């Protein structure tokens, strides 16, 4: 049981370090936002996905993921506008 607790704490610490490094790394943060937006799209929560894509474009316009975010945002806006 002690070994399990030790592994669990190590895993939790590693996860925390990764989360914090993604927040301090603009490329990691934009990637994290993009992945969350993709998840929101899969859940058919297009409004929130669009907000996340906009956040990427506003906060990280030079990131490598920005062109993909722009593409997805345009697709969402096109599909949500009344025909």
Secondary structure by P-SEA (a helix, b strand, c coil): caaaaaaaaaaaaaaaaaaaaaaacaaaaaaaaaaaaaaaaaacaaaaaaaaaaaaaaccccccaaaaaaaaaaaaaaaaccc
